[in-house]
């Protein structure tokens, strides 16, 4: 029962941080306009998935929701991802994939 209560608190905390972040971004955009600063990509709808996914990854012990949101963002932005991967050095991508795989393996071994 205590674990269920802790999960609910983590959910509420992550949702609260997400609402605060989105509210701040919208307020800042209304006041100064990210487009005027050359950073219009900050307010793209698909990037909100990435922001919220990162918040869920940071706040919750169960990382599944954050990973799912990040995966959805990747699928929606495949063009950006491929452009980024194409501009990287030939060694950066394999090293990043190896590091990500090792990190996920270590996380899967934790009890």
C-alpha positions in Angstrom: 0.0 0.0 0.0 2.8 2.4 0.8 4.5 1.7 -2.5 1.3 2.5 -4.4 1.0 5.8 -2.4 4.6 6.6 -3.3 3.9 5.9 -7.0 0.9 8.2 -6.9 2.9 10.9 -5.3 5.6 10.5 -8.0 2.9 10.7 -10.7 1.4 13.9 -9.2 4.9 15.4 -8.8 5.8 14.7 -12.4 2.5 16.0 -13.7 2.8 19.1 -11.6 6.4 19.8 -12.9 5.1 19.2 -16.4 2.3 21.7 -16.1 4.6 24.2 -14.5 7.2 23.8 -17.3 4.6 24.1 -20.1 2.9 27.1 -18.4 6.3 28.8 -18.0 7.2 28.2 -21.6 3.9 29.5 -22.9 4.1 32.6 -20.6 7.7 33.3 -21.7 6.7 32.9 -25.3 3.8 35.3 -24.9 6.1 37.9 -23.2 9.2 37.8 -25.4 8.5 35.3 -28.2 11.0 32.5 -28.8 10.5 33.1 -32.6 11.8 36.6 -32.3 15.0 35.2 -30.6 15.5 32.6 -33.4 14.4 29.7 -31.1 10.9 29.0 -32.4 11.6 25.2 -32.2 11.2 25.5 -28.4 7.4 25.9 -28.8 6.9 23.1 -31.4 4.1 20.8 -30.2 6.2 17.6 -30.6 8.9 19.0 -28.4 6.5 19.2 -25.5 6.5 15.4 -25.5 10.3 15.5 -25.1 10.1 18.0 -22.2 7.4 16.0 -20.4 9.3 12.7 -21.1 12.4 14.2 -19.6 10.5 15.4 -16.5 9.0 11.9 -16.0 12.5 10.3 -16.4 13.9 12.7 -13.8 11.1 12.5 -11.2 9.8 8.9 -11.3 11.6 5.8 -10.3 9.6 3.8 -12.9 11.1 5.1 -16.2 8.6 3.5 -18.6 6.4 6.6 -19.1 9.4 8.8 -19.8 10.9 6.3 -22.2 7.6 5.8 -24.1 7.2 9.6 -24.5 10.8 9.9 -25.7 10.2 7.1 -28.2 7.0 8.8 -29.5 9.0 12.0 -29.9 11.7 10.1 -31.9 9.1 8.6 -34.2 7.4 12.0 -34.8 10.8 13.6 -35.5 12.6 10.9 -37.5 13.8 13.5 -40.0 15.5 15.6 -37.3 17.0 12.5 -35.7 18.4 11.2 -39.0 19.8 14.7 -39.8 21.4 14.8 -36.4 22.9 11.3 -36.7 24.1 12.1 -40.2 26.0 15.2 -39.0 27.8 13.3 -36.2 31.2 11.9 -36.4 31.5 8.3 -37.5 32.6 7.3 -34.0 30.0 9.2 -31.9 27.0 7.2 -33.0 28.5 3.7 -32.2 29.9 5.0 -28.9 26.5 6.5 -27.9 24.7 3.3 -28.9 27.1 1.2 -26.9 26.8 3.5 -23.9 23.0 3.5 -24.1 22.9 -0.2 -24.3 25.2 -0.7 -21.3 23.2 1.8 -19.3 19.9 0.1 -20.1 21.5 -3.3 -19.2 22.7 -2.0 -15.9 19.3 -0.5 -15.2 17.6 -3.8 -16.0 19.9 -5.6 -13.5 18.9 -3.4 -10.6 16.4 -4.9 -8.2 
